[in-house]
Amino acid sequence: MSVKVGLERYTVMAKHGYYPHEHEQDQPFVFTVWATLEHGIINELDQTLNYADLQTVIDEVMFNSSSPIALMESMAQRIIEALKDNLRLASLHVRIEKPEAPLPHEGGLAVVEVEWQRN
């Protein structure tokens, strides 16, 4: 049996992006993080992954970076790095959407997805 714990559509307003003008004012980043647990269903919060911890890790990455994060791939990797030491996790899936990404013309949604699996 596979058990997943997740946080969907958590929006953070922050100053990140590749272009200097993206560092001038907050823009939305929408996070969805799913974690597959190594040992199935457990009825103790300290033996699983608390989805509130997912919010805390995202906030830490987005608000405590020493400089703007250029790429969403790097954001996702930082989230994975912060979570992967939890031995209860078999895999992580991080999706980041940037609804106001600077695109050449209207339409589309900039999205990055990164997956990690314990070996």
C-alpha positions in Angstrom: 0.0 0.0 0.0 1.3 3.4 -1.0 0.5 6.4 1.2 1.0 10.0 0.0 1.0 13.2 2.0 0.6 16.5 0.1 0.1 20.2 0.1 -1.6 21.6 -3.0 -1.8 25.1 -4.5 0.1 26.9 -1.7 0.7 30.4 -3.0 3.7 32.4 -1.9 4.4 36.0 -2.9 8.1 36.5 -3.3 10.8 38.3 -5.4 12.5 35.6 -7.3 13.2 35.0 -11.0 15.9 35.1 -13.7 15.4 38.7 -14.7 16.4 41.7 -12.5 13.0 43.3 -12.9 11.5 40.1 -11.2 13.3 41.1 -8.0 11.6 44.5 -7.7 8.1 43.4 -6.6 6.4 40.2 -5.2 5.0 37.8 -7.7 3.0 34.6 -7.0 4.6 31.2 -7.0 2.1 28.3 -6.5 3.5 25.1 -4.9 2.2 21.6 -4.9 4.3 19.0 -3.0 3.5 15.3 -2.7 5.5 12.9 -0.5 5.2 9.1 -0.7 5.7 7.5 2.7 8.1 4.6 3.0 6.0 2.5 5.5 2.4 3.1 4.7 -0.3 4.2 7.2 0.8 5.2 10.7 -1.4 6.8 13.3 1.2 9.0 15.0 2.0 12.4 13.7 5.7 12.2 14.7 6.0 9.0 12.6 4.8 10.5 9.4 5.3 13.8 7.4 3.1 16.6 8.7 1.8 18.6 5.8 2.2 21.7 7.8 6.0 21.0 7.6 5.7 21.2 3.8 4.5 24.8 4.2 7.3 25.6 6.6 9.9 24.3 4.2 8.5 26.2 1.3 8.4 29.4 3.4 12.0 28.8 4.5 13.2 28.4 0.9 11.3 31.4 -0.5 11.7 33.9 2.3 15.1 33.1 3.7 17.2 32.9 0.6 20.3 35.1 0.7 19.6 36.2 -2.8 16.9 35.8 -5.4 16.5 32.3 -6.8 16.8 32.5 -10.5 15.1 29.3 -11.6 12.1 27.4 -10.3 14.1 24.2 -10.8 16.5 25.5 -8.1 13.5 26.3 -5.8 12.2 22.7 -6.2 15.7 21.3 -5.5 16.0 23.3 -2.3 12.7 22.0 -1.1 13.7 18.5 -1.8 17.1 19.0 -0.1 15.3 20.3 3.0 12.9 17.3 3.1 14.8 14.2 1.8 16.7 13.5 5.1 13.3 12.4 6.6 13.8 8.6 6.4 10.0 8.1 6.3 10.0 9.4 2.7 10.3 7.2 -0.3 9.8 9.9 -2.9 8.9 13.6 -3.3 7.2 15.4 -6.2 7.4 19.2 -6.3 5.4 21.3 -8.8 5.9 25.0 -9.0 3.7 27.3 -11.1 4.5 30.9 -11.9 1.3 32.5 -13.2 2.9 35.9 -13.9 6.1 34.6 -15.5 7.5 36.9 -18.2 6.4 35.2 -21.4 6.6 36.7 -24.9 2.8 37.0 -25.1 -0.3 36.2 -23.2 -1.3 32.6 -22.6 0.2 29.6 -21.0 1.4 28.8 -17.5 5.0 28.4 -16.6 5.5 25.2 -14.6 8.4 23.1 -13.3 8.1 19.7 -11.8 10.9 17.8 -10.0 10.8 14.3 -8.7 13.1 12.6 -6.2 13.2 9.0 -5.1 15.2 7.4 -2.4 17.6 4.8 -3.8 
